[in-house]
């Protein structure tokens, strides 16, 4: 682990790497800071170096990113840990899966992150579809539903 790694006139707080290959960039802020103000900074650093995982934290909230995925910066966040809201076992399991040395070096962390990202993406698609269907049902009544309601059958 390298603290305050210089990257082309920029400084990332921590860089985890295997030999000369950067694996994870971490931006660590004070607990009182709103980490959303630093999201773009972390993702630009990570994207510019092709780093697979990014982490932004204020010590309480931990946001995990796949910086080289497509889409808006915020859509690249695939997981969040909140030390005050989640169970200890869940937190520990995620930290091990995403940040243990062995998992980072073997790319298991990256593969696990991609699975979490895909799961989040699929969940978002389902939620958007449900909202669209629901809105259509309440704004464009289906004649079959109207008939059933009116006849009491």
Backbone as CSV, one residue per row, in Angstrom:
resi,resn,N_x,N_y,N_z,CA_x,CA_y,CA_z,C_x,C_y,C_z
1,UNK,0.851,-1.174,0.000,0.000,0.000,0.000,0.894,1.233,0.000
2,UNK,0.514,2.178,-0.830,1.268,3.425,-0.926,0.359,4.562,-0.492
3,UNK,0.816,5.349,0.468,0.060,6.491,0.950,0.415,7.715,0.125
4,UNK,-0.622,8.483,-0.240,-0.487,9.710,-1.024,0.371,9.507,-2.267
5,UNK,-0.105,8.624,-3.113,0.560,8.323,-4.375,0.329,9.462,-5.357
6,UNK,1.408,9.977,-5.950,1.291,11.023,-6.970,0.995,10.378,-8.313
7,UNK,-0.032,10.925,-8.963,-0.435,10.410,-10.267,-0.693,11.601,-11.169
8,UNK,0.273,11.877,-12.032,0.143,12.969,-13.007,-0.436,14.240,-12.385
9,UNK,0.277,14.841,-11.477,-0.118,16.081,-10.801,-1.321,15.913,-9.874
10,UNK,-1.749,14.695,-9.623,-2.841,14.434,-8.701,-2.319,13.526,-7.599
11,UNK,-3.006,13.544,-6.473,-2.600,12.676,-5.362,-3.801,11.863,-4.904
12,UNK,-3.644,10.561,-4.908,-4.656,9.675,-4.355,-4.183,9.320,-2.943
13,UNK,-5.115,9.280,-1.994,-4.725,9.059,-0.602,-4.017,7.727,-0.401
14,UNK,-4.565,6.662,-0.983,-3.930,5.342,-0.879,-4.050,4.613,-2.199
15,UNK,-2.983,3.930,-2.561,-2.975,3.113,-3.775,-2.555,1.703,-3.388
16,UNK,-3.406,0.738,-3.694,-3.057,-0.663,-3.489,-2.620,-1.203,-4.836
17,UNK,-1.447,-1.821,-4.859,-0.971,-2.323,-6.137,-0.231,-3.635,-5.970
18,UNK,-0.143,-4.322,-7.068,0.578,-5.582,-7.170,1.718,-5.320,-8.140
19,UNK,2.930,-5.324,-7.622,4.103,-4.911,-8.405,3.861,-3.498,-8.917
20,UNK,3.838,-3.301,-10.222,3.635,-1.959,-10.772,2.206,-1.712,-11.231
21,UNK,1.314,-2.649,-10.980,-0.073,-2.511,-11.428,-0.957,-2.004,-10.293
22,UNK,-1.576,-0.834,-10.521,-2.520,-0.301,-9.550,-3.781,-1.151,-9.563
23,UNK,-4.248,-1.535,-8.376,-5.442,-2.371,-8.251,-6.621,-1.612,-7.642
24,UNK,-6.333,-0.807,-6.607,-7.390,-0.082,-5.892,-6.865,1.299,-5.515
25,UNK,-7.701,2.313,-5.737,-7.415,3.654,-5.243,-8.425,3.954,-4.146
26,UNK,-7.923,4.555,-3.062,-8.771,4.894,-1.920,-8.602,6.374,-1.597
27,UNK,-9.721,7.059,-1.505,-9.743,8.439,-1.037,-10.385,8.420,0.343
28,UNK,-9.663,8.903,1.344,-10.133,8.911,2.727,-10.310,10.351,3.194
29,UNK,-11.495,10.654,3.669,-11.825,11.995,4.130,-12.176,11.974,5.610
30,UNK,-12.305,13.141,6.194,-12.678,13.249,7.606,-14.121,12.780,7.799
31,UNK,-14.441,12.265,8.999,-15.810,11.796,9.258,-16.874,12.874,9.042
32,UNK,-16.530,14.113,9.232,-17.508,15.191,9.083,-17.726,15.600,7.621
33,UNK,-16.891,15.104,6.717,-16.985,15.514,5.312,-18.058,14.747,4.557
34,UNK,-18.704,15.448,3.640,-19.658,14.835,2.716,-18.840,14.220,1.584
35,UNK,-18.770,12.906,1.563,-17.880,12.263,0.584,-18.381,12.398,-0.850
36,UNK,-19.649,12.731,-1.031,-20.146,12.886,-2.401,-19.420,14.012,-3.129
37,UNK,-18.848,14.949,-2.378,-18.090,16.042,-2.994,-16.756,15.577,-3.575
38,UNK,-16.350,14.347,-3.274,-15.046,13.843,-3.718,-15.161,12.685,-4.704
39,UNK,-16.375,12.353,-5.070,-16.628,11.226,-5.966,-15.938,11.408,-7.324
40,UNK,-16.130,12.546,-7.919,-15.560,12.802,-9.245,-14.031,12.721,-9.205
41,UNK,-13.440,13.268,-8.166,-11.980,13.261,-8.007,-11.457,11.818,-8.005
42,UNK,-12.038,10.968,-7.165,-11.601,9.576,-7.085,-11.764,8.871,-8.426
43,UNK,-12.901,9.060,-9.058,-13.162,8.346,-10.302,-12.283,8.841,-11.447
44,UNK,-11.976,10.111,-11.461,-11.059,10.613,-12.489,-9.665,10.026,-12.305
45,UNK,-9.171,9.994,-11.072,-7.865,9.375,-10.798,-7.862,7.934,-11.290
46,UNK,-8.859,7.199,-10.840,-8.938,5.771,-11.123,-9.086,5.510,-12.613
47,UNK,-9.964,6.247,-13.252,-10.211,6.053,-14.684,-8.956,6.348,-15.493
48,UNK,-8.246,7.408,-15.113,-7.051,7.797,-15.880,-5.964,6.731,-15.847
49,UNK,-5.949,5.913,-14.812,-4.933,4.858,-14.689,-5.502,3.459,-14.933
50,UNK,-6.774,3.366,-15.307,-7.383,2.065,-15.567,-7.494,1.189,-14.334
51,UNK,-7.668,1.818,-13.177,-7.761,1.083,-11.917,-9.159,0.474,-11.797
52,UNK,-9.199,-0.816,-11.469,-10.452,-1.558,-11.450,-11.386,-1.233,-10.304
53,UNK,-10.847,-0.911,-9.146,-11.684,-0.630,-7.978,-11.318,0.714,-7.372
54,UNK,-12.339,1.446,-6.951,-12.143,2.698,-6.246,-12.955,2.679,-4.970
55,UNK,-12.441,3.337,-3.959,-13.112,3.375,-2.665,-13.023,4.789,-2.117
56,UNK,-14.173,5.284,-1.695,-14.267,6.617,-1.108,-14.877,6.459,0.276
57,UNK,-14.216,7.016,1.289,-14.703,6.840,2.653,-14.439,8.051,3.525
58,UNK,-15.298,8.185,4.527,-15.045,9.134,5.603,-14.880,8.368,6.917
59,UNK,-14.627,7.072,6.809,-14.431,6.224,7.965,-15.715,5.600,8.486
60,UNK,-16.834,6.197,8.175,-18.135,5.686,8.590,-18.873,5.120,7.378
61,UNK,-18.887,5.894,6.322,-19.511,5.479,5.071,-18.404,5.103,4.099
62,UNK,-18.595,3.975,3.413,-17.619,3.462,2.464,-18.337,3.205,1.146
63,UNK,-17.956,3.927,0.093,-18.552,3.743,-1.226,-17.551,3.037,-2.121
64,UNK,-17.995,1.963,-2.750,-17.160,1.164,-3.642,-17.579,1.409,-5.090
65,UNK,-16.574,1.564,-5.957,-16.822,1.899,-7.364,-16.076,0.964,-8.310
66,UNK,-16.645,0.850,-9.501,-15.955,0.251,-10.636,-15.705,1.409,-11.613
67,UNK,-14.575,2.081,-11.476,-14.324,3.314,-12.226,-14.309,3.165,-13.744
68,UNK,-13.949,2.007,-14.248,-13.819,1.888,-15.705,-15.088,1.361,-16.376
69,UNK,-16.165,1.201,-15.611,-17.449,0.813,-16.202,-18.056,2.023,-16.912
70,UNK,-19.018,1.755,-17.777,-19.695,2.817,-18.532,-20.742,3.496,-17.660
71,UNK,-21.094,4.719,-18.049,-22.175,5.421,-17.376,-21.696,6.612,-16.569
72,UNK,-22.670,7.261,-15.944,-22.392,8.409,-15.097,-21.524,7.983,-13.915
73,UNK,-20.807,8.936,-13.344,-19.936,8.626,-12.208,-20.715,7.898,-11.111
74,UNK,-21.878,8.454,-10.755,-22.638,7.886,-9.636,-23.162,6.488,-9.932
75,UNK,-23.366,6.143,-11.192,-23.855,4.802,-11.528,-22.755,3.757,-11.408
76,UNK,-21.527,4.194,-11.259,-20.410,3.260,-11.126,-20.225,2.795,-9.676
77,UNK,-20.968,3.407,-8.761,-20.935,2.958,-7.368,-21.780,1.684,-7.284
78,UNK,-21.164,0.604,-6.834,-21.873,-0.666,-6.816,-22.200,-1.154,-5.417
79,UNK,-21.582,-0.552,-4.408,-21.875,-1.010,-3.052,-21.547,0.086,-2.054
80,UNK,-22.294,0.068,-0.950,-22.070,1.046,0.118,-22.089,0.326,1.458
81,UNK,-21.156,0.694,2.288,-21.138,0.207,3.662,-21.331,1.410,4.571
82,UNK,-22.246,1.260,5.519,-22.451,2.268,6.558,-22.256,1.548,7.887
83,UNK,-21.216,1.906,8.604,-20.870,1.207,9.840,-21.962,1.278,10.898
84,UNK,-22.823,2.291,10.828,-23.882,2.438,11.821,-25.164,1.707,11.437
85,UNK,-25.304,1.307,10.184,-26.577,0.746,9.718,-26.531,-0.738,9.365
86,UNK,-25.356,-1.286,9.155,-25.267,-2.669,8.708,-24.719,-3.579,9.803
87,UNK,-25.025,-4.846,9.659,-24.550,-5.846,10.603,-23.043,-6.054,10.444
88,UNK,-22.369,-6.299,11.541,-20.916,-6.471,11.550,-20.487,-7.594,10.607
89,UNK,-21.210,-8.714,10.624,-20.843,-9.862,9.787,-20.869,-9.497,8.300
90,UNK,-21.886,-8.744,7.892,-22.003,-8.315,6.496,-20.847,-7.382,6.120
91,UNK,-20.535,-6.455,7.007,-19.448,-5.508,6.762,-18.121,-6.244,6.614
92,UNK,-17.829,-7.123,7.538,-16.562,-7.871,7.513,-16.458,-8.697,6.232
93,UNK,-17.546,-9.380,5.870,-17.529,-10.209,4.655,-17.238,-9.369,3.415
94,UNK,-17.854,-8.207,3.325,-17.621,-7.348,2.149,-16.188,-6.827,2.128
95,UNK,-15.676,-6.403,3.278,-14.284,-5.940,3.319,-13.318,-7.046,2.910
96,UNK,-13.548,-8.252,3.386,-12.667,-9.366,3.012,-12.766,-9.647,1.514
97,UNK,-13.985,-9.743,1.006,-14.171,-10.052,-0.414,-13.610,-8.974,-1.338
98,UNK,-13.690,-7.728,-0.911,-13.295,-6.628,-1.793,-11.900,-6.069,-1.530
99,UNK,-11.371,-6.256,-0.315,-10.119,-5.572,-0.001,-9.009,-6.461,0.565
100,UNK,-9.252,-7.759,0.723,-8.156,-8.583,1.232,-7.049,-8.677,0.181
101,UNK,-5.847,-8.751,0.653,-4.678,-8.792,-0.236,-4.795,-9.940,-1.241
102,UNK,-5.132,-11.123,-0.752,-5.238,-12.282,-1.642,-6.299,-12.068,-2.724
103,UNK,-7.453,-11.532,-2.343,-8.517,-11.310,-3.323,-8.167,-10.220,-4.327
104,UNK,-7.465,-9.208,-3.873,-7.054,-8.148,-4.799,-6.031,-8.692,-5.789
105,UNK,-5.022,-9.391,-5.305,-3.966,-9.913,-6.187,-4.478,-10.955,-7.169
106,UNK,-5.446,-11.759,-6.746,-5.963,-12.826,-7.615,-7.078,-12.351,-8.540
107,UNK,-7.460,-11.100,-8.429,-8.583,-10.506,-9.168,-9.940,-11.032,-8.720
108,UNK,-9.981,-11.806,-7.634,-11.269,-12.235,-7.094,-12.076,-11.044,-6.587
109,UNK,-11.401,-10.039,-6.064,-12.096,-8.835,-5.600,-12.793,-8.145,-6.768
110,UNK,-12.093,-8.025,-7.887,-12.669,-7.401,-9.082,-13.871,-8.209,-9.589
111,UNK,-13.738,-9.527,-9.609,-14.834,-10.386,-10.072,-16.044,-10.285,-9.143
112,UNK,-15.791,-10.255,-7.853,-16.871,-10.103,-6.881,-17.549,-8.744,-7.056
113,UNK,-16.753,-7.713,-7.256,-17.291,-6.365,-7.466,-18.186,-6.333,-8.706
114,UNK,-17.756,-6.988,-9.758,-18.563,-7.030,-10.985,-19.896,-7.728,-10.750
115,UNK,-19.902,-8.777,-9.931,-21.153,-9.465,-9.606,-22.090,-8.542,-8.827
116,UNK,-21.539,-7.817,-7.855,-22.362,-6.875,-7.089,-22.896,-5.754,-7.985
117,UNK,-22.049,-5.289,-8.893,-22.442,-4.232,-9.834,-23.591,-4.718,-10.722
118,UNK,-23.468,-5.925,-11.244,-24.500,-6.495,-12.112,-25.808,-6.681,-11.345
119,UNK,-25.711,-7.140,-10.120,-26.890,-7.330,-9.281,-27.602,-5.995,-9.045
120,UNK,-26.831,-4.962,-8.768,-27.407,-3.629,-8.552,-28.058,-3.117,-9.837
121,UNK,-27.396,-3.340,-10.961,-27.917,-2.898,-12.258,-29.247,-3.603,-12.557
122,UNK,-29.301,-4.912,-12.367,-30.521,-5.677,-12.623,-31.651,-5.226,-11.705
123,UNK,-31.339,-4.995,-10.430,-32.346,-4.525,-9.482,-32.909,-3.176,-9.936
124,UNK,-32.034,-2.297,-10.396,-32.466,-0.987,-10.884,-33.375,-1.096,-12.097
125,UNK,-33.062,-2.017,-13.002,-33.906,-2.234,-14.184,-35.290,-2.723,-13.785
126,UNK,-35.345,-3.646,-12.835,-36.627,-4.180,-12.376,-37.451,-3.078,-11.718
127,UNK,-36.799,-2.280,-10.878,-37.522,-1.198,-10.194,-38.068,-0.186,-11.193
128,UNK,-37.278,0.180,-12.204,-37.747,1.129,-13.222,-38.903,0.546,-14.011
129,UNK,-38.820,-0.733,-14.355,-39.897,-1.387,-15.105,-41.175,-1.424,-14.282
130,UNK,-41.052,-1.758,-13.013,-42.223,-1.817,-12.142,-42.906,-0.449,-12.065
131,UNK,-42.117,0.591,-11.878,-42.679,1.941,-11.791,-43.386,2.306,-13.093
132,UNK,-42.783,1.976,-14.216,-43.398,2.288,-15.513,-44.716,1.542,-15.687
133,UNK,-44.751,0.269,-15.335,-45.980,-0.521,-15.454,-47.046,0.023,-14.513
134,UNK,-46.654,0.295,-13.279,-47.613,0.831,-12.307,-48.205,2.152,-12.794
135,UNK,-47.355,3.049,-13.280,-47.846,4.341,-13.776,-48.798,4.148,-14.954
136,UNK,-48.484,3.209,-15.795,-49.361,2.933,-16.947,-50.708,2.390,-16.470
137,UNK,-50.687,1.520,-15.476,-51.939,0.966,-14.951,-52.837,2.036,-14.352
138,UNK,-52.252,2.980,-13.653,-53.101,3.983,-12.992,-53.479,5.143,-13.911
139,UNK,-52.741,5.344,-14.988,-53.084,6.445,-15.897,-53.852,5.980,-17.130
140,UNK,-53.699,4.715,-17.482,-54.397,4.162,-18.652,-55.127,2.892,-18.219
141,UNK,-56.292,3.025,-17.613,-56.989,1.846,-17.110,-57.217,0.793,-18.194
142,UNK,-56.979,-0.431,-17.837,-57.182,-1.562,-18.723,-58.670,-1.895,-18.723
143,UNK,-59.264,-2.083,-19.899,-60.703,-2.318,-19.988,-61.115,-3.589,-19.247
144,UNK,-60.280,-4.621,-19.250,-60.588,-5.857,-18.538,-60.664,-5.603,-17.031
145,UNK,-59.727,-4.830,-16.511,-59.745,-4.508,-15.088,-60.959,-3.651,-14.731
146,UNK,-61.312,-2.725,-15.612,-62.483,-1.889,-15.368,-63.729,-2.751,-15.350
147,UNK,-63.863,-3.695,-16.299,-65.029,-4.590,-16.354,-65.125,-5.434,-15.090
148,UNK,-64.011,-5.972,-14.622,-64.020,-6.817,-13.417,-64.450,-5.987,-12.211
149,UNK,-63.948,-4.775,-12.111,-64.262,-3.913,-10.989,-65.749,-3.511,-11.001
150,UNK,-66.267,-3.183,-12.176,-67.640,-2.724,-12.289,-68.655,-3.843,-12.067
151,UNK,-68.354,-5.064,-12.504,-69.280,-6.155,-12.365,-69.149,-6.879,-11.029
152,UNK,-68.058,-6.645,-10.331,-67.842,-7.280,-9.046,-67.372,-8.722,-9.153
153,UNK,-66.999,-9.178,-10.325,-66.534,-10.565,-10.531,-65.058,-10.673,-10.358
